[in-house]
Amino acid sequence: MKKLRLLLLSPLALLLTSCNIDMKTSDFTSKLIPNWVSFVTQLAALIVLIIVVIIFAYKPVKKIITKRQDYIENNIKDSEVSKAKWKENEIKSEETVLLSKKEAANIVSEAKQQAILEKAAIIESANQEIVKMKEDAKKDIARMEKQAEEDIRKEIVSVALDASKEILGREVSEKDNARLVDEFIEEVKK
């Protein structure tokens, strides 16, 4: 629209500037009517000037402006894409951090549970070992008591035989000896 107005106003401006203004001529009408030769020459010069400006100035400038506009638009699009990727990466990073924290918490929790289970197993094993050692000790004590009783019994039998031989002055039979020992042991136990 602006180009059309400019093209319509250009001949009018030429028409007004191409008036033959000759100070010697006193005729007012001759001053108002333009010189047609001058008008056509100026119109041709204007058209040539417009063509030259369009060819050498307008089109290259328009190409440069279009390239610059495309470059800016591409940069804006690239920056929007980069910003979107950055936000997406930021969200993924946050998700990864949260997932890592949860995983670390799970690992710590599992390690605590495993430690508690191992502690309970160690305590149970130690308790079983203590019970076994007590039982073994009781068995050893019982065996040693029996052994000691047996040793004492043999010693007592030996002493009793010797004493009975001296007291009775005769040889004591095995039966008599066993009876005397049993009676003596019963009395000692009481």
C-alpha positions as CSV (number, residue, x, y, z in Angstrom):
1,M,0.0,0.0,0.0
2,K,2.8,2.4,0.8
3,K,4.6,1.5,-2.4
4,L,1.5,2.3,-4.4
5,R,1.1,5.7,-2.7
6,L,4.8,6.4,-3.3
7,L,4.5,5.5,-7.0
8,L,1.3,7.7,-7.4
9,L,2.8,10.7,-5.7
10,S,6.2,10.6,-7.6
11,P,4.8,11.8,-11.0
12,L,2.9,14.5,-9.2
13,A,6.0,15.8,-7.5
14,L,7.8,15.6,-10.9
15,L,5.0,17.5,-12.5
16,L,5.3,20.3,-10.0
17,T,9.0,20.5,-10.2
18,S,9.1,20.5,-13.9
19,C,7.3,23.8,-14.3
20,N,9.1,26.2,-16.5
21,I,9.9,29.0,-14.2
22,D,11.3,31.6,-16.4
23,M,11.5,35.0,-14.8
24,K,11.5,36.8,-18.0
25,T,8.1,35.5,-19.1
26,S,5.4,37.4,-17.5
27,D,2.6,35.1,-18.4
28,F,1.1,33.5,-15.4
29,T,-0.4,30.6,-17.3
30,S,2.9,29.6,-18.8
31,K,4.3,29.3,-15.3
32,L,1.6,26.9,-14.3
33,I,1.7,24.6,-17.3
34,P,4.8,22.3,-17.2
35,N,7.3,21.8,-19.9
36,W,6.5,18.4,-21.3
37,V,10.0,17.6,-22.5
38,S,11.4,18.5,-19.2
39,F,8.6,16.5,-17.5
40,V,9.3,13.3,-19.6
41,T,13.0,13.6,-19.0
42,Q,12.6,14.0,-15.3
43,L,10.1,11.1,-15.3
44,A,12.5,8.9,-17.2
45,A,15.3,9.9,-14.8
46,L,13.1,9.1,-11.9
47,I,12.2,5.7,-13.3
48,V,15.8,4.9,-14.0
49,L,16.7,6.0,-10.5
50,I,13.9,3.9,-9.0
51,I,15.1,0.8,-11.0
52,V,18.7,1.4,-10.0
53,V,17.7,1.8,-6.3
54,I,15.5,-1.4,-6.5
55,I,18.2,-3.4,-8.2
56,F,21.3,-2.2,-6.4
57,A,19.9,-1.2,-3.0
58,Y,16.4,-2.5,-2.2
59,K,16.9,-6.1,-3.3
60,P,20.3,-6.7,-1.6
61,V,19.2,-4.9,1.5
62,K,15.9,-7.0,1.5
63,K,18.0,-10.2,1.1
64,I,20.3,-9.2,4.0
65,I,17.3,-8.3,6.1
66,T,15.6,-11.6,5.3
67,K,18.8,-13.5,6.0
68,R,19.2,-11.7,9.3
69,Q,15.5,-12.3,10.1
70,D,15.9,-16.0,9.4
71,Y,19.1,-16.1,11.4
72,I,17.4,-14.5,14.4
73,E,14.3,-16.7,14.1
74,N,16.6,-19.8,13.9
75,N,18.5,-18.6,16.9
76,I,15.2,-18.1,18.8
77,K,14.0,-21.5,17.8
78,D,17.3,-23.1,18.7
79,S,17.3,-21.3,22.1
80,E,13.7,-22.5,22.7
81,V,14.7,-26.0,21.8
82,S,17.8,-25.8,24.0
83,K,15.7,-24.4,26.8
84,A,13.2,-27.2,26.5
85,K,16.0,-29.8,26.4
86,W,17.6,-28.1,29.4
87,K,14.4,-28.2,31.3
88,E,13.9,-31.8,30.3
89,N,17.4,-32.7,31.4
90,E,16.9,-30.8,34.7
91,I,13.7,-32.7,35.4
92,K,15.5,-36.0,34.5
93,S,18.4,-35.0,36.7
94,E,16.1,-34.2,39.6
95,E,14.3,-37.6,39.1
96,T,17.7,-39.3,39.0
97,V,18.8,-37.6,42.2
98,L,15.5,-38.6,43.9
99,L,15.8,-42.1,42.6
100,S,19.4,-42.3,43.8
101,K,18.4,-41.0,47.2
102,K,15.6,-43.5,47.5
103,E,18.0,-46.3,46.3
104,A,20.6,-45.2,48.9
105,A,18.0,-45.1,51.6
106,N,16.8,-48.6,50.6
107,I,20.4,-49.9,50.6
108,V,21.0,-48.4,54.1
109,S,17.7,-49.8,55.3
110,E,18.6,-53.3,53.9
111,A,22.0,-53.1,55.4
112,K,20.6,-52.3,58.8
113,Q,18.1,-55.1,58.5
114,Q,20.8,-57.5,57.4
115,A,23.0,-56.3,60.3
116,I,20.1,-56.9,62.7
117,L,19.6,-60.4,61.3
118,E,23.3,-61.2,61.5
119,K,23.5,-59.9,65.0
120,A,20.5,-62.1,66.0
121,A,22.1,-65.1,64.3
122,I,25.5,-64.5,66.0
123,I,23.7,-64.1,69.4
124,E,21.7,-67.2,68.8
125,S,24.8,-69.1,67.7
126,A,26.7,-67.9,70.8
127,N,23.8,-68.8,73.0
128,Q,23.7,-72.3,71.5
129,E,27.4,-72.7,71.9
130,I,27.1,-71.6,75.5
131,V,24.3,-74.1,76.1
132,K,26.4,-76.8,74.5
133,M,29.5,-75.8,76.5
134,K,27.4,-75.9,79.7
135,E,26.0,-79.3,78.8
136,D,29.5,-80.6,77.9
137,A,30.8,-79.1,81.2
138,K,28.0,-80.8,83.1
139,K,28.7,-84.1,81.3
140,D,32.4,-83.7,82.1
141,I,31.6,-82.8,85.7
142,A,29.3,-85.8,86.0
143,R,31.8,-88.1,84.4
144,M,34.6,-86.7,86.6
145,E,32.3,-87.2,89.6
146,K,31.6,-90.8,88.6
147,Q,35.3,-91.2,88.0
148,A,36.1,-89.6,91.4
149,E,33.5,-91.8,93.1
150,E,34.9,-94.8,91.4
151,D,38.4,-93.8,92.4
152,I,37.3,-93.1,96.0
153,R,35.3,-96.3,96.0
154,K,38.4,-98.3,94.9
155,E,40.5,-96.5,97.5
156,I,37.9,-97.1,100.1
157,V,37.6,-100.7,99.2
158,S,41.4,-101.0,99.3
159,V,41.5,-99.3,102.7
160,A,38.6,-101.3,104.0
161,L,40.1,-104.5,102.9
162,D,43.3,-103.6,104.6
163,A,41.5,-102.5,107.7
164,S,39.2,-105.6,107.8
165,K,42.2,-107.9,107.4
166,E,43.8,-106.3,110.3
167,I,40.7,-106.2,112.4
168,L,39.5,-109.7,111.6
169,G,42.9,-111.1,111.2
170,R,41.8,-113.2,108.4
171,E,41.3,-113.0,104.7
172,V,38.0,-111.3,103.7
173,S,36.1,-112.8,100.8
174,E,35.1,-110.8,97.8
175,K,31.4,-111.0,98.8
176,D,32.1,-109.8,102.3
177,N,34.3,-107.0,101.0
178,A,31.6,-105.8,98.5
179,R,28.9,-105.8,101.3
180,L,31.2,-103.8,103.7
181,V,32.0,-101.3,101.0
182,D,28.4,-100.8,100.0
183,E,27.4,-100.2,103.7
184,F,30.2,-97.7,104.1
185,I,29.3,-95.8,101.0
186,E,25.7,-95.6,102.1
187,E,26.7,-94.1,105.4
188,V,29.1,-91.6,103.8
189,K,26.3,-90.5,101.4
190,K,24.0,-89.8,104.3
